[in-house]
């Protein structure tokens, strides 16, 4: 059993997720819906923040909500609420059924054709927790982390603080075909952000760890020191001359670069004509060294799930094999619309019907250390932070603000700021000539460092 | 229309125990500077069209009570989604644990709420009361109008969203304020294709105004024309150059420059902690003398406007930069108290489930004296950027970006050709010192902005005249 705090909800609401979904599906049927599905999410969170050695904030949250989709034949509408009282739910479901009478008659809309059991025992998805930390324990780790950061270097002059948090959620999904299953997730995080000063320059950076167990946040010293060393290393940043250079994306920025691919490979984007990858299945879309896998079963990973947002059993798949695009990702709707099969990539949030998304996406690592990547590149930029929104998966155009380090012959020479990186996603992915060995799964998208040849950098 | 003064009373009084007696059990220690309860009930309705069909329609109901205790630099925060006196008192008790010391007997008192003295957004004509087919019809019209504009349009994605938010703020100083806050948003986004070249264009409207004001036939037609025009312009766009260049920004939404370059850096929390590139710089020159910039939450019907902020403080017009000199920060109650000043009515929160922070409302550069045509004509070689996507800033180093979505290459004051979207990067504390000309044509954006900070989104506005900024870094590909 997982250790999960009790919900302690008053009796006026339906406290149990499965019971709430059964009630809603029955209410929808009575209100005239031909089919329906519902997602229930409940969660508790606790966070403690410290700054300059003092407690700064405590936050506690208990929340639960439900998202409902109803069909009148092949017309649909959706509603969501945090009020789980039966009277309110009846009113809202009736409202949804009434709205659905007016939306377009869309022959592809509807639940999946049939229900299947979850791909794995949901209780095996997240590791068993043996300890649920108290608020004081969260506080202790936040304090220790910030202390390690502040004492790391005399140039660390200020702090945005450290935070330690835990979150537990319970997800239940059901539909009128008879699917009704749930799973629980846990997440712990420890983060720290400090400020370094020299002459007239001030720089900030941070570090964090996250994982499904309290143990994941145990090494407070490491998090604090890494936050501080990242920050101090930014001092003395200057611009570089505009030009075309090799660029190494570190694992954090590589994750962001690969994230755009996850958007472009969506079946929804495909039927909307909204992806530069249209018509590219079975052709090279990345460098031949690149293999991308989706794995929904990694124990405790943030995107792990036994079934997708429509209740279909999830499965592992290879998205890009040695550079060649194997498949787009589909939910039931985009699959039907394009004459394909769902790849069990429906994602669902309370406020909206299903869309297409990934569970955990992983770039196969290479064998090079960061130093070897830098040596191979010769002279270039190691990027550690990207800012802004200048990416379009429709056109594939890419232009973002960046921070990083100039390197030559395998060694970092100085930090670099106030520059941009630009190109097209297609060229960038094809120019990934090497990958690091530094893969670590910390997020739903994970990548090792990636070396990209010939990226345009705007600076002086 | 429900009586908003009694709105929450009716909901909480479903229970037998009164809220007042439940709260009386939560004694506040003498170290507490401020405490409040934030009651919220929000209904959102949304419709969207894609592929020629309005296949999505929906409604969300979100409600809860946020409890907050402030003691010096400390904040305790908890929320509940149950309007029950017991749950509300429990949330307050959980937040109270941040403050040290024994309770004094003082507790939060519920008195009869007052409405704000002015009403910047009278709720007269609610979208919720209109029949569903009328709202769906608007999106069908948009789809048709966009496709009529050009045969190159291969996709139209448009959405219509309405929000009706009722709040009540119960403060430890005895004040109780209620407000009802509407928000409407229309967005039109198209994809145009010419051979293998596929480009996007978009246009949006929004504000805290009546349904009929936002959704007039003229506005719909204008939105569709603009979205399609922008996509067609982008179909003929050349690659964007890279490097440091002089840039003329068009009026309106390009004011996102102000929001990123200086607005965030002037928020009270960062300055109280000394983590902003603008910390300790009041009275210093941070912009060219041509620049006067205000944050104004009192503009009637605007997306960023509020009668009172989320702490119950009336919003105001705050001068941030006057003729280039830094004059003031944006404050909520906690940061104002710690900095020995007054709240500027900028304490905002996304919802009951989020704590208050100092945030912008509508951030505007006042008009200057140059003819806008002369501003463009003055550009020897550079970029004329008339529309943007989003932006982001690192408030500590001051580096900020914003991304062009419609821009032109200019030589000797003449527009030569459109260029592809690209990111511009600059340094907040000195970018405005490089403003060479300010036009007379100040205009506010069309009501599309959403600002994100610490994971919280709030609606905001910007305003800008045509301005020329020298030496911005342009993130193109050639």
Interface residues (C-beta under 8 A of the other chain):
Chain A: X9 X10 X12 X13 X51 X54 X55 X56 X57 X58 X59 X60 X61 X62 X63 X64 X65 X76 X77 X78 X79 X80 X81 X82 X83 X88 X92 X95 X96 X98 X99 X100 X102 X103 X104 X106 X109 X135 X158 X160 X195 X201 X202 X203 X204 X234 X237 X239 X242 X271 X272 X273 X274 X276 X350 X351 X352 X353 X387 X388 X389 X390 X392 X394 X395 X397 X399 X400 X401 X403 X417 X418 X419 X420 X421 X422 X423 X424 X456 X457 X458 X459 X460
Chain B: X14 X44 X50 X51 X53 X54 X55 X56 X57 X58 X59 X60 X61 X62 X63 X64 X73 X74 X75 X76 X77 X78 X79 X80 X81 X82 X84 X86 X87 X91 X94 X95 X97 X98 X132 X133 X136 X154 X155 X157 X191 X193 X198 X199 X200 X240 X242 X243 X244 X273 X274 X275 X277 X353 X355 X389 X390 X391 X392 X393 X394 X396 X397 X399 X400 X401 X402 X403 X420 X421 X422 X423 X425 X426 X427 X473 X474 X475 X476 X477 X478
